[in-house]
Amino acid sequence: AVTPRQHVAPVAESGSSPAASTQPAAPPPETAASAAAAHSVPVYATRIPTPATLQYRMRRGMVQGNAELTWRLDAGRYEVRLEARASGVGLLTQVSQGGIDAAGLAPVRFTDKRVRRSAVAANIQRDAGNGKGKITFSGSEPELALHAGTQDRLSWMVQLAAIASAEPQLLAARAKIAMHVVGARGDAAVWQFQSSGEVTMGVSPGAMRAFKLQRLPQSAYDTQVDVWLDAAPPHWPVRAHWRSGPRDPGMEMWRIDIA
């Protein structure tokens, strides 16, 4: 879907904001002040990609393994699944399910399962009975207001590619893309990505052109994200690295195959 751009108010709620980590301890929350400090968040045009399965190598500190990102779309409903494994052990399973609306991906449920931890979920009610939407969580009491274009901590990858496909000028150096992002543990914040422009990854003959984007953290424990989008549409991530806080080694993925 390709839609005209609008603006909505930034998220002002906060909660815990763990990166895709296998460690049991969660970092301090991203603050309401850091979220509210962001500029108003546009609703971008999007061009939704066709179904795909992407294979990645994965590293979490000293642990290395494989990850698979699966994107499914059928009759206006989608599912995106990320699974990471090392030595036969499942380290991370994230699943985002929902539909497609004028703002792009419209998540309705996000689940997050880490090794040695119980699964947690965010449920996004797009119509809470009063004409407004809300977000509830399996592991916490607070309810958050729903804003147009809100993504979860997995769907943002597909949404970013969809925005880049519809508005490629936003991949130019110093251009910015912002979105509301909600996790499964009561956290929500505005993620603003800034492009560093086109870069070359690897060496010939296997060199690849990509655009590097970075989520600029507002405080020491904000989730920092670096993502490299394939220069060719549909701009799937060819590499991604995210971490929360100075003591978090983070998780890194780099693509080895796409089908």
N, C-alpha and C positions, 0 to 999 in steps of 0.2 A: 504494500500500500504506500502511496506517496501522498502526503498531506501537507497543507500550508503550515508554516511555523507559527506557534503562539507562545505566550509566556504564562507561567504559573508561579506561585509563591514558593520559596524554598522550604524544605523540611526543617522543623525546629525541634524535633524530638531526638532523643539519643538513647543508647543502650550499649551493651557489650558488643565488641566488633572484632571477633577473632578472624584471622586470615584462614586460608585453607590449610590448617595446621593439624598435626597429629598429636600435639602436646595437650594434656588435659587442662592446663591453666589458661584462662582467658585474659587478655590484656585489659588495662583500664579502658573505660568507654570513650568513644568519640563524643565530644561534648556538644550540647545544644548550641553553645556559642559558635563553635566551629562550623556547624551546619547552617546556622542563621546568617553567618558572615558571608556566605556565598551569594552571588548575584541571583536574580530570578532565573529559573530554569526553563529553557525553551522546550517546546514540543516540536521535535524535528520531523522532517519528511523521512520515510523509511522505505527501503526496498528489501522485502523479506527474502532470505536465501532459500533455495531448494534443499531438500533433505540431503544430509551428508554425514559421514563418519570420519573423524579425524584421529589419527594415532600420534601419540607424543611420547617422548622420553621424559621422565620426571625425576626431580631431585629435591629432597627435603633434608637440608643439612648434609649429613654423611650418608643418608639413605637414598638409593637410586632404584628406579623401577620404571614402569610404564603407565601411561594414562590414556584413556579413550574418551573423546567427546562425541556424543551422538546427538544429532539434531533431526527430529521427526516433525513433519507437518502434514496434516490430513484434514480436509474439510473445515479449515479455519481453526483447528485445534493443534497445539504443539506440545512436544515434550523434548527437553534437552537434558541429557544425563552426562555427568562427569564421574568416571571411576578411575581411581589410582591404586596401583598394586605394586608391591615389592616383595620378592621371594615368595610369591604365592599368597601373601597376606594383603587383605583389603585395607588400605590406609584411609581412603576417603570415598564416599559415595554421596553425590549431590544430585538432586532431581528437581527441575522446575517444570511445572505444567501450567497451561493456560490457553489463551486464545490470542487473536490478533484484533486490534482496534485502530482508531485513527492516529494513535501515538506510537504504533508499532507493536512489540510484544506486550501482552497484557497478562502477567502471571496471576494465577489464583492459588497456587500452593507451591511452597518450596520446602524441601526436606534436606537435612544435613546430617550425615552419619560419619563419625570419625572412629578410628581404631580405639578400642577400650572405652568408648563413650556411647551413651544412648542417643538414638536419633532425636532430633528436635525439628520443629516445623514452624513456618510462618504461613498463615492462611489469609489470603487477600480477598475480602468480600467487596466486590465492585459495586454492589447495591445493598447497603445495610438496612434498607427499608425506609430510609428517610431521604432518599435521593442522593445520598453521599456514600462513599465507600469507606472502609476501615480495614486495618490490619491487626490480626490477633496472633498470639504465639502460644505454642504448646507448653513452653517451659517458663512463662512469665505472665504476670497479670496485666500489664499496661496494654492499652489499645492505642494505635496510632492512626491518624487521619491518612487517607489515601489521596495521592496527588497524581495528576495526569502524567503518564510516561514512567511511573515508578517501576523499577526493576528489582530483581533479587540478586543475591551474590553469585548466581550462575548465569541467569538470563542476560546480564549486562554484556557478556561477551558477544552474544548473537545480536543484541540490540545495537552495539557499537558497530558491528560489521554492516548491519542494515542501514544505519545512519550514513556510514561512509559510502555505501553503494548509491544512496539517493542524493547525497550532498558531498561529492568528492572534494569540493573546495575546502571542506573542514579538515582535510588531511594536510593542508599546506602548513609550512612552518609557522608556529606561534598561534595557529587557530585553536579554538577550544570547543569541547563538547562536554556538556554537563548533564547529569541525570540523578534523580533520587534513587538510592540503592538501600534495600532493606535486607537484613540477615534473618536468621532463624532464632536468634537469642534476644530479641527485643531491641536490636540496634537498627538505626536508620541515619543516613547522612547524605549530603550532596557530594557526589563524586564528580570533580571537574578534571577532565583530561586536557592536557595541552600537547599539541603535536610538535615534534622536533623536525618534522619534514621527512623526506625520503632518505633512506640509508641502504647500503648494500650489505647483506649478510652472507658470510662465507667467502670463498675464493672461487675463481673460475676453474673448471667449467660448471660447477654446481652453485654459483653465487645466485642469490635471490634478492630482488628488490622488495623493500618493505617500508612502511611508515611507522615510526616510533611515536607512541603516545605515553604520557606519564600522568598519573593521578597525583596532583600536588597535595601532600598532607598539610593540614592546618595546625597540628600539634604533634608531639613526639610519638604518641601512640595511635595516631590515625593509620588506617590501612594504606600503605603505599603500594601503588600498582604501576608496573612498567609492562606495556604490551606492544608487540610489533605486529601490525596488520599487513597481510599480503598486499602488495601494490596492485595486484590484479583482482577485480571483482570476483566473488562476493566478499573479498577482504577478510577471510578467516584468519584468526590469530596464528602466526607461525612461531611465535615465542611469547611467553608471559611469565612474569615474576611478581609475586605479591608477598608482603609481610606486614606484621603489626608490631611496631615498636622496635627499639634498638637491640633488644635481646632475642628477637625472633629471627631465626635463620630464613624463614619464609619458604615458599614453594615455588619451584621453577619448572616450566614445561617448554619443550621445543618440538616442533612438529616433524614427524618422519614420514607421514603418509596421509593421503586424503582419498576418500572414495565417494 
